[in-house]
Amino acid sequence: QIRASIAKGNRRIMVGASTSFGKTILAAQIAQSAAEKGNKVYFICDRIKLVQQSLEKFDAYALDLGVIQGIHERHNPDALIQIASVQTLMRKKHLPDGRIYIIDEAHIHYKWVETLMEKHNRCIFIGLSATPYTKGLGKHYQDLIVPITTNELIEQDYLCKPRYYVGHSINLAKIKSQSLSTGGSDYAVKDLEQAVETDTVLTGDIIRNWLEHGENSQTIAFSPSVKQSKWLVDQ
């Protein structure tokens, strides 16, 4: 599907695929194919942890690659495949000169990536994201490919089928929003913290529902504040 999009003349392609689809494996195979043709590939990550995780996946293909991230033991500027931290690349004097750029977690869109796209407008840019919904992405990517949906992955037994339970919700109408550095907006953290911490019905509802449905299993809770997360643990 990516090749077909390129054949149509597209140079900036977004691949939208759910978590556990295998986006990093897809990237490694693209990089391998490109390197065999003598093309230089940059796989660009937005977090140090993702650099290491990606390196482990790429190593499974025994590829000749280098890492651009601080002072890394796998630094190898001559390798045709480079796994790079976007923060490290942004601090270099010159833009990386490649043929294919694969942007991991591409919904986190950096202004620097726009500059890279403008300078290398004849090169191929492939964005990877499970959530390609950031406002304005359509201005920078020419095509969106969804190779398989989450429901299809569940039906084919690649993903577990989730179960949802809905309880009491807080009133978000009066909570302010704030702009994010990566684009878009979210609820103001302090306002959200206060709303959650003062809603005794919500916190009680969470505990009751976990006792009833949680199967006494290890659980992750997304809390708006450290204070509220500790309260949940104590409860």
SULKA-V466873 format. One record per backbone hydrogen bond with DSSP energy under -0.5 kcal/mol. CO is the residue of the C=O (numbers start at 0). NH is the residue of the N-H. If there is no record, write none. Layout:
BEGIN
co:CO nh:NH
co:CO nh:NH
END
This chain:
BEGIN
co:0 nh:4
co:1 nh:5
co:2 nh:6
co:3 nh:7
co:4 nh:9
co:5 nh:8
co:10 nh:124
co:11 nh:141
co:11 nh:142
co:12 nh:126
co:13 nh:15
co:13 nh:144
co:14 nh:16
co:14 nh:128
co:17 nh:20
co:21 nh:25
co:22 nh:26
co:23 nh:27
co:24 nh:28
co:25 nh:29
co:26 nh:30
co:27 nh:31
co:28 nh:32
co:29 nh:33
co:30 nh:34
co:31 nh:35
co:32 nh:36
co:33 nh:36
co:33 nh:38
co:34 nh:37
co:39 nh:98
co:39 nh:99
co:40 nh:42
co:40 nh:81
co:41 nh:43
co:41 nh:101
co:42 nh:44
co:42 nh:83
co:43 nh:103
co:44 nh:85
co:46 nh:50
co:47 nh:51
co:48 nh:52
co:49 nh:53
co:50 nh:54
co:51 nh:55
co:52 nh:56
co:53 nh:57
co:54 nh:58
co:55 nh:59
co:56 nh:59
co:57 nh:60
co:57 nh:62
co:58 nh:61
co:62 nh:64
co:63 nh:80
co:65 nh:82
co:66 nh:68
co:67 nh:84
co:69 nh:71
co:71 nh:74
co:73 nh:66
co:75 nh:78
co:79 nh:40
co:79 nh:81
co:80 nh:65
co:81 nh:42
co:81 nh:83
co:82 nh:67
co:83 nh:44
co:84 nh:88
co:85 nh:89
co:86 nh:90
co:87 nh:90
co:88 nh:91
co:95 nh:97
co:98 nh:123
co:99 nh:41
co:100 nh:102
co:100 nh:125
co:101 nh:43
co:101 nh:103
co:102 nh:105
co:102 nh:127
co:104 nh:107
co:106 nh:108
co:107 nh:109
co:109 nh:112
co:109 nh:113
co:110 nh:114
co:111 nh:115
co:112 nh:116
co:113 nh:117
co:114 nh:118
co:115 nh:119
co:117 nh:120
co:119 nh:122
co:123 nh:100
co:124 nh:12
co:124 nh:126
co:125 nh:102
co:126 nh:14
co:127 nh:105
co:128 nh:16
co:130 nh:132
co:133 nh:136
co:135 nh:138
co:136 nh:139
co:136 nh:140
co:142 nh:13
co:143 nh:145
co:144 nh:15
co:144 nh:146
co:148 nh:152
co:149 nh:153
co:150 nh:154
co:151 nh:155
co:152 nh:157
co:152 nh:158
co:153 nh:156
co:169 nh:171
co:171 nh:174
co:175 nh:187
co:177 nh:185
co:179 nh:182
co:181 nh:108
co:183 nh:179
co:185 nh:177
co:187 nh:191
co:188 nh:192
co:189 nh:193
co:190 nh:194
co:191 nh:195
co:192 nh:196
co:193 nh:197
co:195 nh:198
co:197 nh:199
co:198 nh:202
co:199 nh:203
co:200 nh:204
co:201 nh:205
co:202 nh:206
co:203 nh:207
co:204 nh:208
co:205 nh:209
co:206 nh:210
co:207 nh:211
co:208 nh:212
co:209 nh:213
co:213 nh:216
co:220 nh:222
co:224 nh:228
co:225 nh:229
co:226 nh:230
co:227 nh:231
co:228 nh:232
co:229 nh:233
co:230 nh:234
END
